[in-house]
């Protein structure tokens, strides 16, 4: 079964042009993603409970509205899914037509440049780690841990299989997820927006790999696709979970390395390990110094809320290509921006995203 967007989830205040096609179907959102969704987090735009501004002709901007004491924030959490030549126009219309304050987080440099041109302030937000699949190797002293993990099959009898949902035990998948979360700072709730909560079921385009020892499932990794001109450009390792009591050291690395071998055979170019938020934040021209200092302070001292340092360390072990991602904000106070990001992503625990009448979550989604 596919995890699809409801029609209502796509319909928001929109640009108006005589030639536009309404953004009114699941298939339309997916079509735009396969054409323009080249950012490794592009699939995050399809998660449940978010709004979309745009049309079938112009592309769309996905966002989530956060209400706090400082007012209403429209939180954009990935690049716009549109033709780059129309991106600045679409952003301008979004800011003009959607009421409230606006912030853009987890965006790449070209989008940040567009927003700077439109008058927003740009700060570094973190670092994405990406691996060229064709040339990747575990050779070398600096990949000793990965090389050790690559032998897990022989050493521990672990087997990795790519499977559809009908082939796995849903109860065991959920059991592993609960076990994994109980050992994390965020504990009982899923993060969202800057990641994508797991969907316990088959999904359009998503690849799911499961690790077993004998008949016992030990862990899994879910890979979200991203595209260029209608073809898969790469996959993002989005959901990584293991049984913390039974799994041998290096299990999730072994799953990633096994999946990477399969992607290499298929001619896939890239594997993204995703963003390490707040990692290596540096001053840039025209940024907001207080917002930068808050980000640096959270990275150093906020790890009881979220494992900023551990996450960046694990991603850096692959020695991939590191690329800065950015955030852009209006004149809202730095503290209200920081609080809204923590609240919107779920780092600060709040009730689940309320679904408006007519929205629906995918069957089996967590």
N, C-alpha and C positions, 0 to 999 in steps of 0.2 A: 504494500500500500504506500502511496506517495504522501509526503507531508507537503501539502499545497497551501497557498495563501487563499484566504476567502476573498470573494469579490469586494466586500465592504472594506477589507483591510487595505486595498489598493486605492480606494476612492477618498481623496482629500481635496481641500481647496487647490485648484489647479490653474496652470497657465491656460490662456484662452486664445486660440488661433483657429481660423476657419478650417485649416487643413488637419488639425490634430485628431488623432485617434484616442479615445478614452483608454485610460489604463485600468481596464475593467475585467481582466481575467488572469488566472494563474499562469496560463501559457504565455501571455504578453509579458509579464514580469520576467519569466524565464528566458524568453526570446531576447529581451534587452540585456539580460545578464550574460548570455552567451556571446553577444556581440560586443558589449562594452565593459564587461566585468573583469578587467585585467588586474585589479588590485587583489592581493591574496586574501583579503577579508571581504571580498565582494558578496560572497554567499550569506554573510551576516545580515544583508539587507532583506533576506527572505524569512527572518525569524518571526515568530508570532508576536502579536501585540504591539507592532509599530505602525506608524502612518507613512504614507508615501505621497509626495507631491510631484506631479508631472503628468505626462501623457505617453501614449504609445509611439508618438512621433518624436518627442523631445527627450525621452528618458525620464528618470525619476531620482529624487532625493528621499532616502528613508530617514525617519527621525522619530524620536520619542519625546513627548512633552512631560516635563518635570515641574511640579508645583511646589514651591517652597516659600519661605518668608520674604525672600527678595523678589518674588514674582514668578512668572511662567517662563521656563526655559525650553526652547526647542533644541534638543540634543541630537545633532547629526553625528553618526558614529563610524562613517566610512566615506570613501569617495562617492560623488554622484555617479550614477550609472547612466552615462549618456555619451554622445559624440563629444570628444574634447573641444571641437570648434564651437560648440554651443554651451559648454559647461559654465562659463562665466555669466552668460545671459540667464541660464537656468537658476544659478545661485542667486543672482540679483532679483529675479522674480520670486524666488522662495522667500528671501528676506523681506521683500516688499509686500507679499500677499499673506504670509502666515504671521498672525499677530503674536507678540511676545518677544522675549529676548532670544538670541541665537548663539549657539556655540558649535564648533565643528572639531571633532576629536578623532584621532587615528587616521589622519589624511596624509597624502604624500606631498612632495614639494610642489608639483605643478598646481595642485588644488590650493595649497597654502599661498602660493604666489597670486592666484586669482583672488583669494579672500583678502590678501594684503592690499591688492589694487582696489578692492571695494571698501577699504577703510577699516578692516578688522586688524587686531593685533595678533601676531603669530609667535608662538613659543614652541620649543621642542617638547615632544610628549613621550618619546621612547624610541626603541630600536627594533626593527624587524630583522629576523634572521632567516636567510634564504640559502638553499643548497642547490647548486647546479647538478642535476641528477646524473647526467652522462659522465661527468668527470669525477664524481665523488668516490673517495676511497677512505678506508679506515687505517691506511698505512701512516706511519709517522708517530713520533714520541708523543705529540700533543693530542693524539686520538687513542691513547692506550685504553681508556675506559670503553670506548666504542668498540674497539677491536676485541676486548674481553666479552662484551655483550654479543658480538657477532657470532661467537662460538657457543652461544647458549643452547642451541638445538642439539649439538653433539654432547655437550657437557651435562645438560639437565633433561634431555629428552623432550624439549619443548617444540611444539609444532604450531605454525601460524597458518591460518586459513582465512581467505576472503569469503564471506558468507552473506547470504540474504537473511532477512529476519525470520523467515520460516524455518531456517536451518539451525537456529540457535535457541537456547533456553532463555526466554525473556526474563524469567524469575532470577536466573543466575546473573544476567547482565545487570539487573536492578540491584541485586544483592552486592555485587562488586562496586557499583556506583555508591551505594549507601556506606559501604565499608571505607571506600576511598575518601568520601566527603567527611566522614567522622574524624579523619586524621588531618583535616585541613583547617586553616584559620577561619574560612568562611562557613565551615561546618554544615548547618542544616539547609542552606539555600544555594541555589545555582546562580552563577554570575551570568550576565547578559550584555547585550549591545556590543561591547568591545570584544566579546567572544559570543558563541552561540550555544545556548543550552542544549544538552543532548536530546535527540528525538529517538525514542525507543521504538523503532520501526524502520522500514525501508524509506529512503528519500531520493528524490530526483537528483541524479548525478553524484551522490555521496557514496564513497567507498568505505566499507567497514571490515576491518581485519581483527580476528580474534586469536588469542594464544591459548593453547591447551597443553596440559601434561596428562597423557592418557586421555580419558574422557572428561577431565576436569578443566573447565574454563578458568583461566587465571587472570586475564586482562584483555584489553582491546584498545584500538585506536581508530577513530573516525576521521576520514579525510574529506574536506570540502573542496570541490573543484573551483578553479577560476579560469577565465577564458580570454582569448584574443581572436577576434574576427571569426567566431563560430567554432573554434577548436579549443580543446583543453590545453591551456598553457602550463598549468601545474596544479598541485594539490596542497592544501593547508592541513597540517596535523592539528585538528581543533579539539577533539575530545580524547584524552589519554587517561585511562583508568586501569587500576590493577587491584587484586586482592592483596591488601597490605600484609596479611598474615602468612599467605601461602606462596607468594611470588618470589622467585629468585632475583637477586640483584641484576639489574640491567634488562628486565623483561620488556619494558616499554620501548627501550632503545632497539631491542631485537625485533619487535613488531615493526617499528619504523624502518629499520634497515631492510627487513624482508619485503615490506611494501615498496620501498624505494627500488629494489631489484626488479620487481614486477613493473613498476612505472618506467624504468629504464628500458625494459624489453618492449614496451608499448610506444616508446619514443617521446615520452613526456619530458619536458625541458627542466622543470623546477619542482622543488619541494620547499614549501615555506613552513617554518616552525612557529610562525606567528610573531606577534609583537611582545617585547618585554617592556611593559609600561614603566615609565619614569627612569629607565636605565640610561646612564651616561648623559644626563641633561646638561647642556652647555648654553652659555649666553649666545644669542644671535642678534643681529642688528634690528633694533626697533621692538624687541620683545618686552614683556611686562616683568620687571625684576622681581616683584613680590610673588607673582604666580610661579616664576622659576624657582624661587627659594622654597615655596611651599612644596613643589614637586620634589625637589632635592631632599627636603626634610622628611617627606613621606617615604621616599626610597630608603633613607637611612634608619628611620625610627618607626615606620608604620607597618613593619612586617608581622605584627600580631594581627593586623586586619587582613593583610594579603601578602603572599610570599614573593615580594618584589625581587629580592636578592636571589633567592633560590631559583626562581624562574629564569632570570637572566643568566645565571650560571649554567643551568642545564641546557639552555639553547646555545650558549657560546661554545660548548664542547664540540659541536659539529664543525666549528671553524668555517662557517659559511660567510656569505656576503651580508654585511651589516648595513642597513639603510635607515636613516632617520625618518621618523614620522612626526607629525606636528599637530598642534591644536590652534584654533583661531577663535578669538573671543571679541565681543563688543565691549562697551564701556562698563559692563557689570563688574562689581567688586571681585577681587581675586578670591576672597574667601567664599563668596556665594558660588562662583564658578567651581572651585575645588569641591565644595560640599555637594553640588549638583552632580558632578561626575561620580563621586563616591556613592551617592544615593542612586543615581540612574543605573550604574553598572551592577549594583548589588553588593559592593564591597562593604558598605554600611547597610545592615539588614533592615529592610522595610517590607511591608506586605507585598505580595505578588502583584505584577502589573495587572491592573483591572482591564478586563476586556469589555469594550463597549457593546451594546446590543447589536447583534448581527455579525460580530467577529466570532471566529471559532479557532480553537487550537487543533493541531493535527491529532488524529487518534493516537493515543499512546505517548504523546509528548510529555516530557517531564517538566 
